[in-house]
Amino acid sequence: MKNISLFDISGRDYRLQRSLLFIFLFSFVVLLQLKAENWLVRGKVLDEKTKEALIGVSILEKNTTNGTVTDFEGNFSLTVNSRNAILNISYIGYVTQQVSVDNNQVLEVLLKEDSEQLDEVVVVGYGAQKKATLSGSVTSVGGEKLARTPVVNLSQGIAGRLPGVVAVSNTSEPGYDGATITIRGVNTFGKSDPLIVVDGVPGRSLERIDPATIETMSVLKDASAAIYGAQAANGVILITTKRGKLGKPKVSMSYNYGISAPTVIPEMTNAYEYATLMNEIDAYAGNKPRYSESDLKQYVDGSDPWGHPDTDWFGETLKKWSAQTYANATIEGGTENVKYFASLSAKGQDAFYKNSGANYNQYDLRMNLDTKINRYIDAYINVAARMEDRKYPTRSAENIFRMLMRSKPNSPAYWPNGLPGPDIEFGDNPVVICTNQTGYDRDKQYVLNGDFGVNIKIPHVEGLSIKATASLDKGFRFRKIWQKPWYLYSWDGTSVDSNGQPVLVEGKKGFSDPRLTESMEDNLGILLSGIASYSRTFMDDHSVNVLAGVERITDEGDSFEAFRRYFYLHL
């Protein structure tokens, strides 16, 4: 073997040696060039207007993860990959800038305030305020984000959208699926619900508002909610609905068909497992096993559906999924003097029961009208109407699920001939109880909300205005509970007819006679308010905001209930 030196260019290995020398020199030059390209940049970031140093500004080399932040004096130091690197410089409340290094080692960067962000207006108590002037904690979300969530109950759609707001859903029963809402945890003993204010009127319901009509939703915390007094101890959720906009009529329509399914279904024992466990209990008690080996075998192979059934009670009672629908149509537009917004929607929600006796339907109408009477006087009218129609079995969802948990897997939900099987006790067979065979519970509610307001700008006094409002909340509720006997079928395990078919015995369950309970509620709420406000900005840097108001709230209601029994049934 011949040793070759890079600097020995004699002999027949000349070409190979020359190639190796070229590669070595090229690599050395490239390394020097790469090393030379690393460039140390120092700089300072200042507010463009005040020339004050900005702390914590993000400095990031473009298209890399190489970055740093400014220190307490606004200074930074960063080694970049090129003399011509570009720096992305960003800071909350300021416009993001891209600065080219351009062979400079020292930079001074002036950041400009993001006027759009600081001028963003959020709704607060009895008015609106710029984010830049807020002293309390306020978070908000736009109505378009809420409308994207396909839920029938609005409270189910705000989870995760507002910092500090926790929404916990305890049930999915149609019509009673509202989430429990808390703001920064539980702040009072007993009731911890926040105060709901819709278009300036406190005490209205959040759950049944149509998301397509919401402009903004704001959450007031700590001092921001103090203007509402003791009723705001748990925070305030402010909702403003959409208004008409200048322009030609704009029509929007949407339809959503959704499918909901239970998150978790408990896994219960089957008939074989249940019988085995019962035998173990008997053994521990020193008793004879109640189920023989033949019984256990027939529970497994299903050869005797009459005498040895294997029932999945959750599967027999619940559907794998249920449907919910939502349809909405809106129109908006207006001129300089009159602006309008109108919305019509319908919602439907089915329960998870098979042959369900439970469902919920809701119909909404909203109309908002704004008029400009003259240069000093504006007026508005809001009208919202809603009908809620709930249908349920005569027993609650809690009772039905308790039946499901207690029903024995070796007892039939239905006999092989299709007749309902026996009960646990008191007629409790869940596949029957969840239907209308026991009667029904019908609950209808009608809600009307009306607002009227006048805004007057005082002539010759810039910034001074007076607002007078009147709001009316009218509600009717009609509930009808019809309860009647139902029939279940049992078998003694031995009796058969001439065809060898088991003889089932019909048993009357529930009340001995049909009975009816009807109730009615009539509620009226009136809010009258007068507010004077003064808002003025001086020399672009100083502002004065003063608000004084008075309110009068009146609530009254009537209720009535009647009961009758011994109705005659046509069988």
HUMOLIN-V837183 format. One record per residue. SS is DSSP state (alpha for helix, beta for strand, coil for the rest). OMEGA is omega in degrees with one decimal (999 if undefined). D_LAST is the distance of its C-alpha to the last C-alpha in Angstrom with 2 decimals. Layout:
BEGIN
ss = [SS | SS]
omega = [OMEGA | OMEGA]
d_last = [D_LAST | D_LAST]
END
This chain:
BEGIN
ss = [coil | coil | coil | coil | coil | coil | coil | coil | coil | coil | coil | coil | coil | alpha | alpha | alpha | alpha | alpha | alpha | alpha | alpha | alpha | alpha | alpha | alpha | alpha | alpha | alpha | alpha | alpha | alpha | alpha | alpha | alpha | alpha | alpha | alpha | coil | beta | beta | beta | beta | beta | beta | beta | beta | beta | coil | coil | coil | coil | coil | beta | coil | coil | coil | coil | beta | beta | beta | beta | coil | coil | coil | coil | coil | beta | beta | beta | coil | coil | coil | coil | coil | beta | beta | beta | beta | beta | beta | coil | coil | coil | coil | coil | beta | beta | beta | beta | beta | coil | coil | coil | beta | coil | coil | beta | beta | beta | beta | coil | coil | coil | coil | coil | beta | beta | beta | beta | beta | beta | coil | beta | coil | alpha | alpha | alpha | alpha | coil | coil | beta | beta | beta | beta | coil | coil | beta | beta | beta | beta | alpha | alpha | alpha | coil | coil | coil | coil | beta | beta | beta | beta | beta | alpha | alpha | alpha | alpha | alpha | coil | coil | coil | coil | coil | coil | alpha | alpha | alpha | alpha | coil | coil | coil | coil | coil | coil | coil | beta | beta | beta | beta | beta | coil | coil | coil | coil | coil | coil | coil | coil | coil | beta | beta | beta | beta | beta | coil | coil | coil | coil | coil | coil | coil | coil | coil | coil | coil | beta | beta | beta | beta | coil | coil | beta | beta | coil | coil | coil | coil | coil | coil | coil | coil | alpha | alpha | alpha | beta | beta | beta | beta | beta | beta | beta | coil | alpha | alpha | alpha | alpha | alpha | alpha | alpha | alpha | alpha | alpha | alpha | coil | coil | coil | beta | beta | beta | beta | beta | beta | coil | coil | coil | coil | coil | beta | beta | beta | beta | beta | beta | beta | beta | beta | beta | beta | beta | beta | beta | coil | coil | coil | coil | coil | coil | coil | coil | coil | coil | alpha | alpha | alpha | alpha | alpha | alpha | alpha | alpha | alpha | alpha | alpha | alpha | alpha | alpha | alpha | coil | coil | coil | coil | coil | coil | coil | alpha | alpha | alpha | alpha | alpha | alpha | alpha | alpha | alpha | coil | coil | coil | coil | coil | coil | coil | coil | coil | coil | coil | alpha | alpha | alpha | alpha | alpha | beta | coil | coil | coil | beta | beta | beta | beta | beta | beta | beta | beta | beta | beta | beta | beta | beta | coil | coil | coil | beta | beta | beta | beta | beta | beta | beta | beta | beta | beta | beta | beta | beta | coil | coil | beta | coil | coil | coil | coil | coil | beta | beta | beta | beta | beta | beta | beta | beta | beta | beta | beta | beta | beta | beta | coil | coil | coil | coil | beta | beta | beta | beta | beta | beta | beta | beta | beta | beta | beta | beta | beta | beta | beta | beta | coil | coil | coil | coil | alpha | alpha | alpha | alpha | alpha | alpha | alpha | alpha | alpha | alpha | coil | coil | coil | coil | coil | coil | coil | beta | coil | coil | coil | coil | coil | beta | coil | coil | coil | coil | coil | coil | coil | coil | coil | alpha | alpha | alpha | alpha | coil | coil | alpha | alpha | alpha | beta | beta | beta | beta | beta | beta | beta | beta | beta | beta | beta | beta | beta | beta | beta | beta | beta | beta | beta | coil | coil | coil | coil | coil | coil | beta | beta | beta | beta | beta | beta | beta | beta | beta | beta | beta | beta | beta | beta | beta | beta | beta | beta | beta | beta | coil | coil | beta | beta | beta | beta | beta | coil | coil | coil | coil | coil | beta | coil | coil | coil | coil | coil | beta | coil | coil | beta | beta | beta | beta | beta | coil | coil | coil | coil | beta | beta | beta | beta | beta | beta | beta | beta | beta | beta | beta | beta | beta | beta | beta | beta | beta | beta | beta | beta | beta | beta | beta | beta | beta | coil | coil | coil | beta | beta | beta | beta | beta | beta | beta | beta | beta | beta | beta | beta | beta | beta | beta | beta | beta | beta | beta | beta | beta | beta | beta | beta | beta | beta | coil | coil | coil | coil]
omega = [-177.0 | 176.9 | -177.8 | 175.1 | -179.8 | -175.5 | 175.3 | -173.0 | 177.9 | 175.5 | -175.0 | 177.5 | -175.1 | -176.4 | 179.0 | -179.6 | -179.8 | 179.2 | 179.4 | 178.8 | 179.9 | 179.6 | -179.7 | -178.3 | -179.8 | 179.8 | -179.8 | 179.5 | 179.7 | 179.2 | 177.7 | -179.0 | 179.7 | 179.3 | -178.5 | -177.2 | 176.0 | -170.3 | -179.9 | -179.6 | 173.3 | -180.0 | -179.8 | -179.1 | -176.1 | 170.0 | -175.4 | -174.0 | -174.4 | -176.6 | 176.0 | 179.3 | 179.0 | -174.9 | 174.7 | 177.4 | -179.6 | 176.4 | -175.5 | 175.9 | -174.7 | 177.8 | 176.2 | 173.0 | -178.7 | -177.7 | 178.4 | 176.2 | -179.9 | -179.8 | -175.5 | 178.4 | 178.0 | -176.8 | 175.0 | 177.0 | -175.4 | 174.2 | -176.8 | -174.1 | -176.8 | 175.4 | -177.1 | -179.8 | 177.0 | -179.0 | 170.4 | -176.7 | -174.5 | -179.5 | -177.8 | 179.4 | -178.8 | 178.8 | 178.6 | -179.4 | 170.4 | -175.4 | 177.5 | 179.1 | 172.4 | 176.8 | 178.4 | 175.9 | 178.1 | -178.6 | 169.5 | -174.7 | 177.4 | 179.9 | -178.3 | 179.0 | 175.7 | -174.0 | -179.3 | -179.2 | -178.2 | 179.3 | 179.7 | -175.7 | 175.6 | -179.5 | 174.9 | -177.2 | 176.3 | 176.1 | 179.7 | -176.1 | 174.5 | 178.5 | -175.8 | -176.4 | -178.5 | 175.4 | 178.3 | -177.7 | 178.2 | 173.1 | -177.0 | 176.9 | -179.3 | -179.1 | -178.7 | 177.4 | 178.8 | -177.5 | -179.6 | -178.1 | -174.4 | 177.9 | 177.9 | -179.6 | -174.6 | -178.3 | 178.8 | -173.1 | -176.8 | 179.8 | 177.8 | -177.2 | -177.3 | -179.8 | 178.4 | -179.1 | -179.6 | 178.2 | -178.0 | -179.6 | -177.3 | -177.5 | 175.2 | 179.9 | -177.9 | 179.0 | 178.3 | -176.1 | 179.9 | 178.2 | 173.3 | -174.1 | 172.8 | 178.4 | -176.7 | 175.5 | -178.7 | -173.6 | 179.9 | 174.3 | 179.3 | -176.6 | -177.9 | -179.5 | 175.0 | 175.3 | 178.6 | 179.5 | -179.0 | -178.3 | 176.2 | -177.7 | -178.9 | 173.6 | 179.2 | -175.0 | 176.7 | -167.6 | -169.1 | 177.0 | 177.7 | -178.7 | -178.6 | -178.8 | -175.9 | 174.3 | 177.9 | 171.7 | -179.2 | 177.7 | 178.3 | 179.3 | 178.2 | -172.8 | -178.3 | -177.5 | -172.4 | -176.6 | 179.0 | 173.4 | -173.8 | -178.7 | 179.7 | -177.8 | -179.8 | -178.4 | -176.4 | 171.2 | -178.7 | 178.5 | 172.6 | -178.6 | -175.1 | 176.5 | 176.0 | 179.8 | -179.4 | 178.0 | 179.3 | 178.3 | 178.5 | -177.8 | 177.8 | 177.5 | 178.4 | 176.9 | -179.0 | 174.0 | -176.0 | 177.7 | 176.9 | -177.8 | 176.7 | -179.7 | -178.3 | 172.9 | 179.8 | 177.9 | -176.5 | 177.2 | 172.9 | -174.9 | -179.8 | -179.6 | 179.3 | -179.7 | 178.4 | 178.8 | 178.1 | 177.1 | 178.3 | 177.6 | 178.1 | -179.8 | 178.5 | -179.7 | -179.6 | -179.5 | 177.5 | 179.0 | -177.8 | 179.7 | -179.7 | 176.4 | 177.4 | 177.1 | -178.0 | -179.8 | -178.4 | 174.0 | -178.1 | -172.7 | 177.2 | -177.3 | -178.2 | -176.6 | 178.6 | -174.8 | -177.1 | 179.7 | 175.1 | -169.0 | 168.7 | -172.7 | 177.0 | 178.9 | 179.8 | -173.5 | -172.5 | 170.5 | 177.9 | 178.6 | 175.3 | -174.0 | 169.5 | -175.7 | 177.6 | 177.7 | -177.0 | 173.9 | 179.7 | 173.5 | 179.3 | 179.8 | 177.5 | 177.0 | 179.2 | -174.1 | -177.8 | 176.2 | -174.8 | 173.8 | 179.1 | -178.1 | 176.4 | -177.2 | 177.6 | 179.6 | 176.5 | -177.7 | -179.8 | 177.9 | -179.3 | -178.0 | 168.6 | -175.7 | -166.6 | 171.0 | -176.6 | 171.2 | -177.6 | 176.1 | -179.0 | -180.0 | -175.0 | 172.2 | 176.1 | 176.0 | 176.2 | -177.1 | 177.2 | 180.0 | 175.1 | -175.7 | 173.1 | -174.4 | -177.6 | -171.9 | 173.0 | 178.1 | 177.0 | 176.3 | 175.0 | 175.9 | 176.9 | 178.9 | -176.8 | 173.2 | 179.5 | -177.1 | -178.5 | 176.7 | -177.7 | 168.0 | -178.5 | 177.4 | -175.1 | 176.9 | 178.4 | 178.8 | -178.6 | 179.5 | 174.1 | 176.2 | -179.2 | -178.6 | -174.3 | -177.0 | -176.1 | -178.4 | 178.0 | 172.9 | -173.2 | 169.2 | 173.1 | 172.3 | -179.5 | 178.4 | 175.8 | 179.0 | -178.9 | -177.5 | -175.9 | -178.7 | 171.1 | 178.0 | 175.7 | 178.5 | -174.6 | 168.0 | -169.2 | -178.7 | 177.2 | -175.8 | -176.8 | 179.8 | 177.9 | -178.8 | 178.7 | -175.0 | -179.9 | 175.5 | -175.7 | -175.8 | 178.1 | 177.9 | 177.5 | -176.5 | 176.2 | 176.5 | 178.6 | 178.3 | 174.1 | -179.3 | 177.6 | 175.1 | -178.3 | 173.1 | -176.6 | -179.6 | 174.4 | 175.4 | -175.4 | 177.1 | -178.5 | 179.3 | 178.6 | -179.4 | 176.9 | -177.5 | 173.6 | -178.9 | -179.7 | 175.9 | -178.1 | -178.7 | 174.1 | 175.8 | 177.8 | -179.2 | -177.8 | 179.3 | -179.6 | -177.2 | -178.4 | 178.0 | 173.6 | -171.4 | 174.8 | -173.2 | -179.6 | -179.7 | -178.2 | 176.8 | -177.7 | -173.2 | 176.6 | 179.4 | -176.7 | 178.6 | 179.8 | 179.5 | 179.1 | 178.1 | -179.8 | 179.7 | 179.8 | 179.1 | 178.5 | -175.1 | 178.6 | -179.7 | 179.6 | -179.1 | 177.6 | 180.0 | -173.8 | 173.8 | 177.4 | 178.5 | -178.5 | 175.3 | 179.0 | -175.5 | 180.0 | 174.4 | -179.5 | 177.3 | 174.8 | -178.4 | 173.8 | -175.7 | 173.0 | -178.8 | 177.1 | -179.0 | -175.6 | 175.9 | -178.8 | 173.3 | 173.6 | -175.4 | -173.7 | 179.9 | 178.3 | 177.0 | -179.9 | 179.8 | 175.5 | -176.9 | 177.8 | -179.6 | 171.8 | -177.6 | 178.4 | 177.7 | 176.6 | -178.1 | 176.7 | 176.7 | -177.4 | 179.5 | 179.8 | -176.5 | 175.5 | 177.4 | -179.3 | 172.8 | 177.7 | -179.5 | 173.7 | -177.2 | 999]
d_last = [112.24 | 113.75 | 113.03 | 112.33 | 113.04 | 111.37 | 114.80 | 116.63 | 116.66 | 119.26 | 118.78 | 116.24 | 113.23 | 114.06 | 110.96 | 108.55 | 110.29 | 110.21 | 106.44 | 105.77 | 107.98 | 106.13 | 102.71 | 104.03 | 105.51 | 102.39 | 100.10 | 102.45 | 102.47 | 98.66 | 98.29 | 100.76 | 98.95 | 95.53 | 97.08 | 98.67 | 95.37 | 93.82 | 94.29 | 94.02 | 92.67 | 92.83 | 91.51 | 90.07 | 86.97 | 87.17 | 85.11 | 86.51 | 86.61 | 87.60 | 89.45 | 87.78 | 87.18 | 83.60 | 82.43 | 80.09 | 80.34 | 79.19 | 81.97 | 80.85 | 82.91 | 81.09 | 79.30 | 79.98 | 78.66 | 82.09 | 81.87 | 82.65 | 82.08 | 84.51 | 85.87 | 86.25 | 89.05 | 87.26 | 89.42 | 88.37 | 90.08 | 88.74 | 90.33 | 89.08 | 89.57 | 91.63 | 94.01 | 91.72 | 88.43 | 85.81 | 84.19 | 80.72 | 80.95 | 77.72 | 76.81 | 73.76 | 74.24 | 77.01 | 77.31 | 77.74 | 81.19 | 82.74 | 86.41 | 88.85 | 91.39 | 94.00 | 96.72 | 96.40 | 96.41 | 95.67 | 92.87 | 91.79 | 88.29 | 87.03 | 83.25 | 81.71 | 78.74 | 75.46 | 75.02 | 71.57 | 70.23 | 71.98 | 71.00 | 67.31 | 65.40 | 62.57 | 60.32 | 61.12 | 60.33 | 60.78 | 62.50 | 63.78 | 66.77 | 68.81 | 68.39 | 72.13 | 72.13 | 69.20 | 70.17 | 66.72 | 64.21 | 61.93 | 60.02 | 58.09 | 56.10 | 55.60 | 52.28 | 52.77 | 52.59 | 49.36 | 47.82 | 48.60 | 46.18 | 42.71 | 40.63 | 37.84 | 39.19 | 42.91 | 43.68 | 42.96 | 45.70 | 48.71 | 49.32 | 52.82 | 53.80 | 55.44 | 58.03 | 57.23 | 53.53 | 51.12 | 47.42 | 45.22 | 41.62 | 39.44 | 36.04 | 34.62 | 31.20 | 30.56 | 31.59 | 33.18 | 35.76 | 38.85 | 42.02 | 44.13 | 47.42 | 50.75 | 54.23 | 56.96 | 54.83 | 53.60 | 56.01 | 54.56 | 52.81 | 49.09 | 47.78 | 49.77 | 48.16 | 50.70 | 50.85 | 49.33 | 51.27 | 50.10 | 52.71 | 54.55 | 51.62 | 50.90 | 47.54 | 45.39 | 42.96 | 44.28 | 41.10 | 39.50 | 42.70 | 42.88 | 45.74 | 46.90 | 48.00 | 50.11 | 53.89 | 54.95 | 53.69 | 56.35 | 56.35 | 58.80 | 60.12 | 62.68 | 64.95 | 63.30 | 60.23 | 62.30 | 62.16 | 58.52 | 59.55 | 57.58 | 54.24 | 55.71 | 56.54 | 54.35 | 55.63 | 54.50 | 52.70 | 53.77 | 51.91 | 53.40 | 51.50 | 53.10 | 55.28 | 56.45 | 59.66 | 62.50 | 62.14 | 60.17 | 56.37 | 55.02 | 51.49 | 49.79 | 46.42 | 44.84 | 41.69 | 40.83 | 38.22 | 38.28 | 36.88 | 36.60 | 36.34 | 36.43 | 40.06 | 39.80 | 37.08 | 37.97 | 38.98 | 37.37 | 38.37 | 36.87 | 35.86 | 39.44 | 41.01 | 38.59 | 39.27 | 42.99 | 43.03 | 41.26 | 43.93 | 46.64 | 45.33 | 45.38 | 48.90 | 50.09 | 48.69 | 50.41 | 47.23 | 46.32 | 44.41 | 40.70 | 40.48 | 42.81 | 44.62 | 42.29 | 39.28 | 41.07 | 41.93 | 38.37 | 37.14 | 39.81 | 39.50 | 35.68 | 36.12 | 33.27 | 30.19 | 28.06 | 30.59 | 32.58 | 30.56 | 32.39 | 30.10 | 31.31 | 28.83 | 30.34 | 30.24 | 26.58 | 25.53 | 28.11 | 29.26 | 33.00 | 33.26 | 31.49 | 32.62 | 34.05 | 35.45 | 38.03 | 39.48 | 42.31 | 44.68 | 47.74 | 50.65 | 53.88 | 57.34 | 59.71 | 63.20 | 65.86 | 64.34 | 60.58 | 58.49 | 54.73 | 51.99 | 48.33 | 45.47 | 41.85 | 39.61 | 36.06 | 34.89 | 31.82 | 31.10 | 28.42 | 27.82 | 28.71 | 25.25 | 23.65 | 20.33 | 21.61 | 19.86 | 23.42 | 25.87 | 28.55 | 29.99 | 33.12 | 35.09 | 38.74 | 41.39 | 44.99 | 48.05 | 51.52 | 54.39 | 58.05 | 60.71 | 64.46 | 65.68 | 69.35 | 71.51 | 70.75 | 67.15 | 63.95 | 60.37 | 56.96 | 53.31 | 50.38 | 46.76 | 43.86 | 40.16 | 37.26 | 33.46 | 31.67 | 27.95 | 26.52 | 23.05 | 22.37 | 19.95 | 19.69 | 22.50 | 25.97 | 27.79 | 30.18 | 27.56 | 26.11 | 29.64 | 30.45 | 27.61 | 29.10 | 32.49 | 31.44 | 29.18 | 31.04 | 31.98 | 31.65 | 27.97 | 25.51 | 23.45 | 21.57 | 22.21 | 24.03 | 20.96 | 19.25 | 16.88 | 17.73 | 20.47 | 21.23 | 22.22 | 25.67 | 24.75 | 22.29 | 19.54 | 21.94 | 21.33 | 22.68 | 21.13 | 17.66 | 19.03 | 20.75 | 17.66 | 14.97 | 12.45 | 13.79 | 13.94 | 17.16 | 20.64 | 22.05 | 25.79 | 27.83 | 31.58 | 34.11 | 37.79 | 40.86 | 44.39 | 47.42 | 51.10 | 54.23 | 57.75 | 61.37 | 64.27 | 67.77 | 70.91 | 73.76 | 76.64 | 79.98 | 78.55 | 77.65 | 74.71 | 73.44 | 69.97 | 67.39 | 63.63 | 61.15 | 57.40 | 54.23 | 50.80 | 47.38 | 44.20 | 41.05 | 37.64 | 34.13 | 31.21 | 27.59 | 25.18 | 21.47 | 19.73 | 15.96 | 15.07 | 11.84 | 11.56 | 11.57 | 12.23 | 15.63 | 17.39 | 20.89 | 23.53 | 26.56 | 28.77 | 29.81 | 27.08 | 26.66 | 25.36 | 27.66 | 27.71 | 28.81 | 25.69 | 24.71 | 22.00 | 19.60 | 18.15 | 14.75 | 15.40 | 13.47 | 15.52 | 16.53 | 16.04 | 14.77 | 13.09 | 12.35 | 15.74 | 17.65 | 21.32 | 23.31 | 27.02 | 29.78 | 33.32 | 36.23 | 39.41 | 42.80 | 45.87 | 49.25 | 52.31 | 55.72 | 58.70 | 62.30 | 64.39 | 68.08 | 69.47 | 72.90 | 73.46 | 76.87 | 78.71 | 82.49 | 84.91 | 82.09 | 82.03 | 81.01 | 77.85 | 76.63 | 72.97 | 72.13 | 68.72 | 67.80 | 64.55 | 62.40 | 58.62 | 56.30 | 52.67 | 50.12 | 46.55 | 44.05 | 40.33 | 37.57 | 34.19 | 31.31 | 28.16 | 25.40 | 22.61 | 19.76 | 17.11 | 14.71 | 12.29 | 9.37 | 5.96 | 3.81 | 0.00]
END
